[in-house]
Amino acid sequence: MNCAHCHIRGGGGTANFEVRRDLPMERTGLVGERPTQGKFELFAAEIVAVGGPDRSVLFYRMATLACSRILHIGSCVIDAAIWERDDANFAPLASRMKS
């Protein structure tokens, strides 16, 4: 998935982060940042919560087919590897999303 076509300065993305290839991770505005486009009832939600996929809005939006899914156009299949994770932190989110 390439988010940078929108999520760059002036690119049209509505979230307050940039994912240009030349930016170091600490300058993207992804890690440890509060989401501005909804928390989806995730406890202590962050765009990317290090070690906490159950709190990561980006992960949630990639792993659902709900209207909050990214990308909206041309994306109707969830990567199966998302559901094959063996991670205790991930289990609560996975069970909620599968039901």
Secondary structure, 3 states (H helix, E strand, C coil): CCCCCCCCCCCCCCCCCCCCCCCCHHHCCCECCCCCCCCCCCCCCECECCCCHHHEHHHHHHCCCCCCCCCCCCCCCCCHHHHHCCCCCCHHHHHHHHC
